[in-house]
Amino acid sequence: MEELDFITVKDLFNAMKRRLRMIVLITLLATMTSGIYSFYFITPKYQSSTQILVNQSRENGQGIDYNQVQSNLETYSDIIKSPMILDIVSRKLELNRPEKTLVKQINISSGEKSQVLTITVQDSDPETAAKISNTIAETFNEEILTLMNVNNIKILSMAKVNPSPTNPSPKLIIAVGFIFGLIASLGICFLLEKMDDSIKTESDVEQLLGLPVLGEVFEIKGKHMKQIKQVNLEVRGEAIDV
């Protein structure tokens, strides 16, 4: 049975040392790519929220019917996202964008057993996001009386300009790119090391050939060659120059 080939920490360190340039190059490339992507291909998104209260009256002294409240909230959410409301909002703000695009920018939510609707709008411009959110709430408050003959809507809070983008910051994206590049480069390094069956160390010679290592011959390069003086060796009684 063949012995299992275990990779030690020293082997991993030596593999990293031999392929240090590759590791640095891949990590640097991934970091630069993530930086270019974050600064030139990601548009910052800003969001602002407006809250409106949907009053539910108590009948005959009974408590609030939360099933009815939930039904009303769902109905009002559909009305807010309807072309009728959004077309009016688009005309008021002169947005010059189709209703389908505007719908994708709007998110309507409510808490459990809550009568409050939160209208959140996301846009590439923080001021536009706040204006759209506030205009939707005001338009809905004006039109709901005509649509459903009710007057139970009250605006609790107006949207404010939020200068902080909601999508990840460029620094975070660059950091993720650096970590990904480092992990990928190390993985490739270890994979190449595992696939490489060449002899690199004395232990490889002893393990593969079963022979002891008697000595090493080092390769001399560059300026060190000039420092070597002429040496006379005798081979079989004949002198040769090295």
N, C-alpha and C positions, 0 to 999 in steps of 0.2 A: 504494500500500500504506500502510495506517495505521501510524503509529509505535506501538511498544509502550509501554505505560504502566507505567513502572518506579516502584516505591515505594522511596524513599530512607529512610535512618535518620531524617532530619529529619522526613519525612512521618509515620513511625511515632510519633515523639516528640510531634509536634503532635496526632496522633489520640489518643494516651494523655492528653495534657493536656486536650483538649476533652471527653473522656469519663472524666475522673478520678473523678467521683462514682459513675459506674456501676461502674468497676473496684473502688473501695473498698467499695461496697455489696455486690457479688457475693462478693468475697473475705471480707468480714466475715460475710455470711450463711452461706457454706460453712463457715467456721471455727466459728461458733456451733452450726450443725447437727451437725457432727462432735463438738463438745464435749458437747452434750446427748445424742447417741447413745452416746458412750463412757461417760458417767456414769450414765445412766438405763436404757439398753437392753442393755448388755453385762454379763453376769454373770462376775465373775472365776473362773477355773478354776485349781485347784491339783492337782498330781500328785505321787505318791510311788511308789517302786519297791521290790520285794522280789526277791531273787535266790535261786534254788534250783538245786542241782547234781543232775544225773541221772547216776549212776555207770554206766559200761559196763565190765563185767568183761572181761579178756583170757582167751581160751580157747586152751589148748595153747601158751601162750607167744607167740601171735600178737598183732599189733597191733590197735588198736581199729578196728572196722568202722564208719566214719563214716556209711555209708549206713544202717546199723542205728540209729546214734545219731540221725540226722535223722528217721527213721521214728518212733522213740520220742518225740522231742520234739514232733512233730506230733500224735501220739496223746495225749500228756500235755496239750498245749494245748487239744485238743478236750474232754478230760475236765474241765479247769479251768473252761471256759466252759459246761459242761453244767448243766442245771437241778439235778441232784443236788447238786453242790458249791455252786452259788450259792444254792440254797434254804437250805442249812445255814448259809451265811455270813449270809444275810439274817435268819434267825431268831436267830443269835447276837448280831448287832448291832442287832436290832430296827429294820431300815431302813424297813420298810413301803413298799417299792417293788417293782414287778414285775421278774421275772427278765430280761425283754427290755431294760428300762432299765438294769439292772446290767451286762448284757453289753456295751452300748455304751460303758460307762465303762472297760472293761478292754482293755488291749493287751498281748499276749504276744510277746516277741521273743527271738531267740538269735543269737549270732555265728556266722560261718562256721566249721564244724568245731569247734564249741564244745558242751560238755555242760551249759552253764548257761542256764537259762530266766530271763528277767527279766519279772516281772509288774508292769505299770505301771497304776495306777488314777488316774483323773481325777475330781475332784468339786469342787463349789462351796465346800466346807469343807475346809481343809487337814488337820485332824485326822481327819475322816471318811475322806479319801482314804488316809491312812496306815493306819487301822484296817482298812479293807476289804482293802488289799493284804496286810497281815500275816495277817489271818484267812483269806484265800484260801489262802495258802501253808501255814498250819498245818492247815487242813481237808483240803487236798489230800494233805498228808503223812500224815494220819491215815487217810484213806479209800482211798489207792492200794493199800495192802496187801490190803484186802478185795476191791477191784475187779480187780486184776491179779495178786495173790499175789506181789508183789515188794516189796522193801524197799531200794530203791536211791536214795531221795530224801533230800537233806540241805539244810536252809535255810542259805544262806551269809550273808545279810545281811537284817536286818529293815528295813522302811520307816521313815523318819523324817518328821516333819512338815516340810513345805516351805512357808514363809510367802510365797514369791514366786509370783505368778500366772504361768501359762504363756501366756495370751493377751496381745496387745499392750497396752502401757500407754496410759492416756488421753492422755498428752502426745504419744506417737507418732501416735495417731489424729488429734488436733487439728492436729499439724504437717502430716500428709498432707492433711487437709481444707483447711488454709490454702493449701498448694501447688496443690491441685486447683482451688480457687476462683480463685486468681491466674491460673493458666494458662487456665481457662475464660473468665474476664473479659477477658483480653487477646485471646483468640481471637475472642470476640464483638465486641470493640472493633474489631479489624482487619477483620472481616467486614462490619460496618456501615460502616466507612470505605471499603471497596472498593465497596460497593453505593451509597454516597452520591455522586450526580453533581452536587451543588450547587457553586456557585462560592464558594471560600473565600479564595483568595489572589490577588495580582496576577498570578502566573505562570499561574493557571487562566484568567484573562481573556485573557492574551496567547496562551495555547495554544488555547483554544476559539474565540475571536473573531478572532484574528490582528491585534489592535489594541494599540498601546502604551498603557500606563497613564500618564495625565497627572497624577493626583493622587488623594488619599484623603479621604473624608469620615468623620470619627469620630462615633460615637453618644455623646451626652452624656446622662448619667443622674443622677438623684437630686440631691444637694446641690450638684453642680457647676452645675446649671441656675441656681441663685440667684446664682452668682458672675458670671454673664454680664451685662454692662451693655448698655444699649440702644445699638445701632449703627445709624447712618443710612447707607443705601446708595442710590445713584442708579441707577435702571434706566430707560434711555431718557429721561433728564432729570427723572424723577419720584423724589422721596425717599420711601423706605419704611423702616419701623422693623423691626428684627430683635431 
